[in-house]
């Protein structure tokens, strides 16, 4: 994926935080591209009652090869700009896995 080196990845004690820009009501769930310092992720889910947040968490989990329960929304519950904690991965591991998508 082009621009992967620009993504903001913040290491934590339990994993890495990934910055995401969510576009709900799209045709499908996918990591669309790098947008500045974050991943742009589209989802077919609506931005209501946490549906889009859950869909994005599943999309991230699948792309990174981790369980959906290892992906937690940490900031931006009602905003298009969000941060997700990916438990059990380092920033380097996360970057390598995103490059492979």
C-alpha positions as CSV (number, residue, x, y, z in Angstrom):
1,X,0.0,0.0,0.0
2,X,1.5,3.4,-1.0
3,X,2.2,5.9,1.7
4,X,2.2,3.3,4.5
5,X,5.3,5.0,6.0
6,X,3.3,8.1,6.7
7,X,0.7,6.4,8.9
8,X,0.6,7.5,12.5
9,X,1.3,4.4,14.6
10,X,1.6,4.9,18.4
11,X,3.1,2.1,20.4
12,X,1.5,1.3,23.8
13,X,2.2,-1.2,26.5
14,X,-0.4,-3.5,25.0
15,X,-0.1,-3.0,21.3
16,X,-0.2,-0.2,18.8
17,X,-2.8,2.6,18.1
18,X,-3.7,3.2,14.5
19,X,-5.3,6.4,13.2
20,X,-8.3,5.9,10.9
21,X,-10.6,8.0,8.8
22,X,-13.9,6.1,8.3
23,X,-16.2,6.6,5.3
24,X,-19.6,4.9,6.1
25,X,-22.3,3.9,3.6
26,X,-19.8,2.9,1.0
27,X,-20.1,0.0,-1.4
28,X,-17.9,-2.3,0.5
29,X,-15.6,-2.8,3.6
30,X,-12.0,-2.2,2.7
31,X,-8.8,-0.3,3.5
32,X,-9.1,2.2,0.7
33,X,-5.7,4.0,1.0
34,X,-3.5,6.1,3.1
35,X,-4.9,9.6,3.8
36,X,-2.2,11.8,5.3
37,X,-1.2,10.2,8.6
38,X,-4.2,7.8,8.8
39,X,-5.8,4.9,7.0
40,X,-8.9,5.6,5.0
41,X,-11.3,2.7,5.6
42,X,-14.6,2.5,3.8
43,X,-17.5,0.4,5.1
44,X,-21.0,-0.5,3.8
45,X,-22.3,-0.1,7.4
46,X,-24.2,3.0,8.4
47,X,-22.8,5.4,11.0
48,X,-25.5,4.6,13.6
49,X,-25.4,2.7,16.8
50,X,-21.8,1.7,16.4
51,X,-22.4,-0.3,13.2
52,X,-19.6,1.4,11.2
53,X,-17.2,1.2,14.1
54,X,-17.7,-2.5,14.5
55,X,-17.3,-3.1,10.7
56,X,-14.1,-1.1,10.6
57,X,-12.7,-3.0,13.6
58,X,-13.5,-6.3,11.7
59,X,-11.8,-4.9,8.6
60,X,-8.7,-3.9,10.5
61,X,-8.6,-7.3,12.3
62,X,-8.8,-9.2,9.0
63,X,-6.2,-7.0,7.3
64,X,-3.8,-7.4,10.2
65,X,-4.4,-11.1,10.8
66,X,-5.6,-10.6,14.4
67,X,-8.8,-11.6,16.2
68,X,-11.6,-9.0,16.1
69,X,-11.4,-8.9,19.9
70,X,-7.8,-7.6,19.7
71,X,-9.1,-4.4,17.9
72,X,-10.6,-1.8,20.2
73,X,-11.9,1.7,19.4
74,X,-10.0,4.1,21.8
75,X,-11.0,7.5,20.4
76,X,-13.5,9.0,18.0
77,X,-16.7,7.0,18.7
78,X,-18.9,9.6,17.0
79,X,-16.3,11.2,14.7
80,X,-15.1,10.0,11.3
81,X,-11.5,10.3,12.6
82,X,-10.9,7.4,15.0
83,X,-8.1,5.6,16.8
84,X,-8.0,1.8,17.2
85,X,-5.8,-0.2,19.6
86,X,-4.4,-3.3,18.0
87,X,-3.5,-5.5,20.9
88,X,-0.4,-7.8,20.7
89,X,1.2,-6.1,17.7
90,X,4.2,-3.7,17.6
91,X,4.2,-0.7,15.3
92,X,6.7,-2.5,13.0
93,X,4.6,-5.6,12.8
94,X,1.5,-3.5,12.1
95,X,3.3,-1.6,9.3
96,X,4.6,-4.8,7.7
97,X,1.1,-6.4,7.7
98,X,-0.5,-3.2,6.2
99,X,2.2,-3.1,3.5
100,X,1.2,-6.7,2.5
101,X,-2.5,-5.6,1.9
